[in-house]
Amino acid sequence: MTAVNAAPRLASRLVNGVLAVKPLANLAKHQARTMMIKRAESIGVYWREEVKALRSRRPSGTQSVSDAELSPDWEADLARIQNPELTYPEYYLRPFHAYDEGNLGWEAAMEVDVAAHAVHARIWPEAGAQGDAKLRQSYHDVLKAQLPTEPTDILDLGCSIGMSTVALQQTFPQARLTGLDLSPYFLAIAHYRTSSLPNSPTWLHAAAESPGLPDHSFDLVSACLLFHELPRAASVEIFQEARRLLRPGGHLTIMDMNPKSDVHAKMPPYVLTLLKSTEPYLDDYFTFEIEEAIASAGFTRPTVTCNSPRHRTLIAQVC
């Protein structure tokens, strides 16, 4: 393991200079997206076909290239789940993941599933298309081993299209799940994908910093692959809010990128450029003393477990 520095390493600062030039930043984002699509299709996840099927709500393989228009049902679902009173935090209005509109659009929402499979395909060389499921399982294995009792009410922060929420539901089948996200587009897809489940989660369009939920509502607040997408000021607010939402003895659990891993510390400059072109808060996350911030919010100092070659799980209990 390599110690984390208080400031971005030299390679990262050089990459920042490259990405400050807009044409170069746009080229990097294009290259990152192209690489992701190629990787997905190389492992049998047919990115374009899967996205077309989801857009039109037809089984994969049944529509032609010209028949991939957005189903009108999506707009109806969006209207049902969207909170019109919500004010988006400024940090959320920036481009993310090579999408100019960030997470506030259908294109980003439709591509979450295929992108997750592409990103996580190479965590373990043998995993391929199962890399995403294996990563989530590695997180849940840590939870099962370290939580003293199974939670009955779980809040999944930054739930996106519900992949993490459904995986938590499968791990803790007796629990009541609430998935929270700032993107109503993501939540519309989460609802669509889970509406037929016998114990479907509740989906909430809100900010994790101010969800509007009652005190002491949950035994477990989980955040899967969320905090590397946030400025640290927002992270601190979320830790404080999680403390309010948890019952006595409840747990905050986080699975995310591990800045101390050799994989990230030794990342080649070209790959780092592509990664940072899609992750605007990566420097802030990689230099954030997250364990101290969690403890300062009213938790025990978290345990830290490496659950993959480049991810870590943090578990903290309400003091």
ROMARLUM-62562 format. One record per residue (C-alpha): residue in three letters; x, y, z. Coordinates in steps of 0.001 Angstrom, whole numbers. Layout:
- ALA:X:Y:Z
...
//
This chain:
- MET:0:0:0
- THR:1132:3542:-720
- ALA:550:6469:1642
- VAL:-1868:9155:469
- ASN:-509:12687:95
- ALA:-2154:15902:1263
- ALA:-1906:17330:-2272
- PRO:-2338:15739:-5702
- ARG:799:13965:-6905
- LEU:2862:15495:-9698
- ALA:1330:13324:-12428
- SER:-2125:14375:-11278
- ARG:-1190:18059:-11340
- LEU:184:17688:-14856
- VAL:-3048:16024:-15929
- ASN:-4987:18939:-14414
- GLY:-3015:21281:-16652
- VAL:-3901:19236:-19724
- LEU:-7582:19114:-18790
- ALA:-7666:22889:-18241
- VAL:-7430:23206:-22035
- LYS:-11031:22638:-23156
- PRO:-10315:20959:-26548
- LEU:-7955:18529:-24815
- ALA:-10490:17881:-22075
- ASN:-13183:17167:-24659
- LEU:-10842:14817:-26505
- ALA:-10046:12976:-23261
- LYS:-13734:12579:-22459
- HIS:-14399:11244:-25956
- GLN:-11522:8791:-25657
- ALA:-12691:7649:-22219
- ARG:-16196:6983:-23507
- THR:-14946:5153:-26597
- MET:-12685:2962:-24470
- MET:-15565:2094:-22140
- ILE:-17853:1045:-24977
- LYS:-15149:-1113:-26547
- ARG:-14349:-2749:-23224
- ALA:-18016:-3499:-22546
- GLU:-18525:-5138:-25918
- SER:-15268:-7104:-25577
- ILE:-16733:-8879:-22510
- GLY:-20109:-9576:-24102
- VAL:-21982:-6540:-22756
- TYR:-23387:-5047:-25945
- TRP:-23534:-1405:-24927
- ARG:-25387:85:-27897
- GLU:-27955:-2691:-28140
- GLU:-28677:-2694:-24411
- VAL:-29147:1074:-24316
- LYS:-31469:1007:-27320
- ALA:-33574:-1694:-25696
- LEU:-33861:282:-22473
- ARG:-34723:3532:-24269
- SER:-37575:1910:-26172
- ARG:-38579:-519:-23391
- ARG:-38383:-3453:-25757
- PRO:-36438:-6694:-25307
- SER:-32840:-6505:-26463
- GLY:-32410:-7354:-30134
- THR:-35978:-6547:-31217
- GLN:-35488:-3044:-32593
- SER:-33488:-1644:-35465
- VAL:-30979:1178:-35154
- SER:-33627:3665:-36298
- ASP:-36153:2328:-33794
- ALA:-34435:3443:-30593
- GLU:-36542:6502:-29779
- LEU:-37255:7260:-26147
- SER:-40450:5590:-24977
- PRO:-43005:8171:-23787
- ASP:-43454:6039:-20662
- TRP:-40098:7301:-19425
- GLU:-41287:10896:-19224
- ALA:-44367:9780:-17296
- ASP:-42194:7851:-14854
- LEU:-39904:10849:-14475
- ALA:-42829:13124:-13617
- ARG:-44031:10689:-10947
- ILE:-40711:10397:-9157
- GLN:-39259:13883:-9549
- ASN:-39402:16328:-6642
- PRO:-40179:19690:-8297
- GLU:-39213:21565:-5122
- LEU:-35672:20206:-5056
- THR:-32827:22675:-5528
- TYR:-29755:20954:-6932
- PRO:-26431:21646:-5222
- GLU:-24013:23585:-7407
- TYR:-21499:20736:-7428
- TYR:-24090:18448:-9046
- LEU:-24589:20704:-12064
- ARG:-21122:20068:-13486
- PRO:-20388:17600:-16301
- PHE:-19845:14046:-15045
- HIS:-18692:10844:-16708
- ALA:-18290:12465:-20132
- TYR:-21877:13780:-20144
- ASP:-22158:17555:-20498
- GLU:-25438:17528:-18553
- GLY:-23897:15333:-15864
- ASN:-26379:12980:-14255
- LEU:-29406:15083:-15166
- GLY:-30340:13457:-18445
- TRP:-31553:10244:-20050
- GLU:-28298:9363:-21808
- ALA:-26355:9108:-18563
- ALA:-29164:7184:-16880
- MET:-29574:4705:-19720
- GLU:-25860:3892:-19714
- VAL:-25241:3328:-15986
- ASP:-25648:-438:-16108
- VAL:-23432:-1093:-19118
- ALA:-20835:1404:-17898
- ALA:-20639:-274:-14481
- HIS:-19968:-3623:-16129
- ALA:-17246:-2083:-18295
- VAL:-15540:-189:-15457
- HIS:-15461:-3166:-13105
- ALA:-14595:-5838:-15666
- ARG:-10859:-5659:-14988
- ILE:-10751:-5390:-11211
- TRP:-10123:-9133:-11220
- PRO:-8679:-10349:-14536
- GLU:-10830:-13452:-14603
- ALA:-14122:-11755:-13713
- GLY:-15078:-10126:-17018
- ALA:-18755:-9225:-17128
- GLN:-19179:-10555:-13582
- GLY:-16734:-8005:-12160
- ASP:-19458:-5588:-11090
- ALA:-21427:-8246:-9216
- LYS:-18230:-9551:-7633
- LEU:-17306:-6058:-6428
- ARG:-20686:-5519:-4798
- GLN:-20548:-8978:-3247
- SER:-17118:-8229:-1802
- TYR:-18617:-5181:-70
- HIS:-21534:-7145:1311
- ASP:-19249:-9914:2528
- VAL:-17486:-7324:4686
- LEU:-20828:-6049:6009
- LYS:-22016:-9546:6872
- ALA:-18750:-10272:8669
- GLN:-18551:-7037:10670
- LEU:-22088:-5863:11419
- PRO:-23178:-7337:14773
- THR:-26834:-7699:13713
- GLU:-28694:-7588:10432
- PRO:-30263:-4177:9734
- THR:-34020:-3852:9366
- ASP:-34119:-386:7719
- ILE:-31443:591:5190
- LEU:-30867:3888:3399
- ASP:-28794:3616:209
- LEU:-27273:7024:-544
- GLY:-26478:7872:-4154
- CYS:-28345:4787:-5274
- SER:-28238:5701:-8992
- ILE:-30409:3236:-10962
- GLY:-30708:926:-7980
- MET:-27944:-1600:-8647
- SER:-26510:-1136:-5157
- THR:-29973:-1040:-3570
- VAL:-31122:-4290:-5124
- ALA:-27837:-5956:-4169
- LEU:-28330:-4814:-553
- GLN:-31891:-6160:-635
- GLN:-30596:-9538:-1743
- THR:-28009:-9513:1039
- PHE:-30509:-8467:3712
- PRO:-33822:-9840:2369
- GLN:-35822:-8978:5502
- ALA:-34797:-5312:5489
- ARG:-36783:-2354:4208
- LEU:-34732:-476:1601
- THR:-34858:3194:634
- GLY:-32777:4351:-2312
- LEU:-31951:8074:-2500
- ASP:-30464:9944:-5426
- LEU:-30261:13473:-6841
- SER:-31028:12344:-10394
- PRO:-34719:11739:-11129
- TYR:-33643:10117:-14401
- PHE:-31668:7495:-12519
- LEU:-34545:6944:-10110
- ALA:-37065:6526:-12933
- ILE:-34966:3649:-14242
- ALA:-34547:2225:-10727
- HIS:-38322:2179:-10304
- TYR:-38850:591:-13722
- ARG:-36307:-2149:-13037
- THR:-37732:-3048:-9620
- SER:-41482:-2443:-9896
- SER:-42223:-6158:-10274
- LEU:-40124:-7246:-7282
- PRO:-42109:-8580:-4313
- ASN:-40266:-6289:-1886
- SER:-39493:-3282:-4058
- PRO:-37403:-507:-2488
- THR:-38743:2982:-1904
- TRP:-37143:5555:-4207
- LEU:-36517:9107:-2985
- HIS:-35496:12094:-5099
- ALA:-33504:14202:-2651
- ALA:-30060:15418:-1684
- ALA:-28147:13213:736
- GLU:-27229:16352:2703
- SER:-30907:17162:3346
- PRO:-33184:14210:2565
- GLY:-36078:15413:4701
- LEU:-36358:12102:6557
- PRO:-37113:11729:10291
- ASP:-34423:11359:12936
- HIS:-33316:7822:13831
- SER:-35068:6187:10860
- PHE:-32418:3628:9877
- ASP:-30128:937:11238
- LEU:-27760:1194:8287
- VAL:-26825:4057:5972
- SER:-24841:2730:3023
- ALA:-23027:4619:267
- CYS:-21625:2595:-2607
- LEU:-19228:4350:-5004
- LEU:-20564:7789:-4071
- PHE:-17957:9842:-2252
- HIS:-15360:10014:-5037
- GLU:-17989:12019:-6940
- LEU:-18357:14682:-4232
- PRO:-16430:17691:-2989
- ARG:-15346:17091:593
- ALA:-17607:19834:1992
- ALA:-20632:17899:746
- SER:-19193:14661:2141
- VAL:-18863:16196:5610
- GLU:-22485:17364:5506
- ILE:-23600:13879:4490
- PHE:-21711:12264:7379
- GLN:-23467:14624:9781
- GLU:-26844:13876:8241
- ALA:-26206:10128:8371
- ARG:-25512:10493:12087
- ARG:-28906:12148:12533
- LEU:-30736:9504:10529
- LEU:-29215:6513:12303
- ARG:-30660:4878:15388
- PRO:-28469:4336:18460
- GLY:-25909:1684:17590
- GLY:-26558:2115:13856
- HIS:-23823:1944:11219
- LEU:-22537:4064:8357
- THR:-20892:1922:5673
- ILE:-19031:3118:2599
- MET:-17542:1247:-327
- ASP:-15480:3343:-2721
- MET:-12191:3777:-4521
- ASN:-9144:3313:-2310
- PRO:-6696:6222:-2777
- LYS:-4000:4213:-968
- SER:-4108:1281:-3367
- ASP:-1107:612:-5563
- VAL:-3432:457:-8577
- HIS:-4343:4125:-8202
- ALA:-952:5285:-6965
- LYS:811:3795:-10007
- MET:-1807:4607:-12634
- PRO:-189:5575:-15961
- PRO:-616:9280:-16880
- TYR:-2699:8492:-19974
- VAL:-5187:6399:-18006
- LEU:-5232:8992:-15222
- THR:-6056:11685:-17791
- LEU:-9031:9709:-19085
- LEU:-10243:9005:-15550
- LYS:-9962:12586:-14331
- SER:-11668:13934:-17454
- THR:-14855:12223:-16217
- GLU:-14437:12684:-12433
- PRO:-14232:16386:-11485
- TYR:-13752:15834:-7735
- LEU:-11178:13074:-7810
- ASP:-8320:15181:-6396
- ASP:-10530:16304:-3525
- TYR:-11465:12718:-2726
- PHE:-7947:11314:-3021
- THR:-6577:13888:-559
- PHE:-9528:13763:1859
- GLU:-8929:12460:5378
- ILE:-12233:10637:5295
- GLU:-11716:8547:8443
- GLU:-11153:11633:10573
- ALA:-14164:13379:9028
- ILE:-16425:10417:9826
- ALA:-15218:10271:13421
- SER:-15709:14037:13794
- ALA:-19342:13655:12704
- GLY:-20137:11525:15761
- PHE:-19080:8029:14749
- THR:-16447:5647:15970
- ARG:-13301:5745:13879
- PRO:-14166:3507:10940
- THR:-12640:149:10270
- VAL:-11092:-32:6806
- THR:-11101:-3262:4801
- CYS:-9700:-3648:1296
- ASN:-12449:-5475:-564
- SER:-10833:-5343:-3999
- PRO:-7400:-4448:-5384
- ARG:-8630:-850:-5758
- HIS:-11608:-458:-3395
- ARG:-12074:-202:347
- THR:-14977:-599:2753
- LEU:-15318:1699:5767
- ILE:-17653:826:8657
- ALA:-18379:3227:11504
- GLN:-20895:3020:14326
- VAL:-22862:5812:15952
- CYS:-21089:6861:19143
//
